[in-house]
Amino acid sequence: MAPKHMQNVVILPREEDVAVNLAGYVAGLSEKTILEKGSFSVVLSGGTLIDTLRKLTQCPYKETVNWSKWLIFWVDERVVPLDNPDSNYLLAWNGFLSKVPIPKHNIYHIHYSPSSEVVAKDYEVRLRRLVEQKVLPLSSTGFPQFDLMLLGIGPDGHVASLFPNRPQRYDVTDWVTFINDSPKPPPKRITFTFPVINSATYIAMVVTDKEEADAVAITLEHIPVKPPLPCSEVQAEVLLTWFLDKDAASKLPPNCKK
């Protein structure tokens, strides 16, 4: 196994190039992981990520990826019904999941309740059950270990629904926590905590917008800010790969833009 906290930065000219590169990366990791352990657990986020996954729904990947072995989870979710336009599940379903043959029983969306605390507790209970059933392994730190997390960031450096000035980012006990006053609407959300995010074997951080360029530069150049940006705290057990287009990388120094 590679040393902990390895990081790779891939900078490509356009979002289209990121989409092509990301599809090849995910498909290769899927094949490798399924050969090794018989399944591939993938954690999705919202935002533009789902659109950037579009190449996986096309030839050759739609026909060659072993979709029957995929397990789908969400790093965060808005506490709304699944058919609400704000739902990350609905975004993923319309843009990705409805276009590939992942068994529906392998798609672990939230069970909606008006209470974000109830939704968070339910999702954590379900994850704990999957660990008990040996569907998900535990990391060395005692948190569920997913094979791949596909993440994005916000202009403020938030990741998942862990925001710079909200206490959830400091939660090191829960697997899933909740927020009722998100600075970005809708206000009620659930989110994985950092110990769960950082237990993932592989993480792909996908950023394709100039609005996030400052947060990218602060993180990758290790520029100190207070409070620290949440995205700067993301690590992976084996490898964190940043997939950036030129817009997202535009504030990085020239020597980084290979």
C-alpha positions, 0 to 999 in steps of 0.5 A: 500500500502507498504511504498515507496522504499521498496527493496528485494534481492533474491539470487539464486545459478544459472541463471536457478534458477533465471529464475524459480523464476522470472517466478513465481514472474511475473505470480503471479503479473500478476494475482494479477494486472489483478484482481485489475485493468483489465490489466498488463503493463510490461516494458521490457529491452534488454540484457540477461533479455529476455532469463531469461524470458524464463520460462514464455513461457513454461508450466504452465505459457504459458497456465495459464497467462492471456496474453490478458491483458498484455501491453508491453513497452520498457524502452529503445530502439536502434534507428534502424529498428525493424528488425535490430539485434541490436533492443531490440524489435527484441530480445524480439520478438524472445525470448519471445513475439512470444511465448506467445499470447499477442495481437499485438496491445498491444505491443508498440514498437518504430516507427523507424526514423533515428532521435533519437529525433523524435523517443523519442518524438513520443514514449512520445506522444503515452504514453501521449495519453495512459494516456489521454485514461486512459490506463495508470495511472499517478503516484503521481509525474505526470509521467506514472505509469507502473505495472512492469519494468523488468530491468538489469544493465551493468558493469558500473552500467547503467540502461536503456540507462542512463549512468554514464557520460551522461546527460540524467540520470539527466533529470527530465522533459521528459518522454522519452529522447534520446542519440546520443553518447551512450558509448555502441553501437549502439550510438543512443537510446531512454530511459525512464527517471528516474522519469518514471522508479521510478514511476513504481509500481514494479521493478524487477532488474535481474542480472545474470553475474559476470561482474555486481558484482561490480555494484551490491555490490556498489549499495546494500552496499551503497558504495559512488562512483562518479559519483553515479551509475545509478542503485543505483538510481532506486526505485519503488513505492511499491517494487524493487526486485533484482533477483541475481545469485551467480555470480552477488552476488559474491562481496556482503559480506557473511551476504547478501548471504542467 
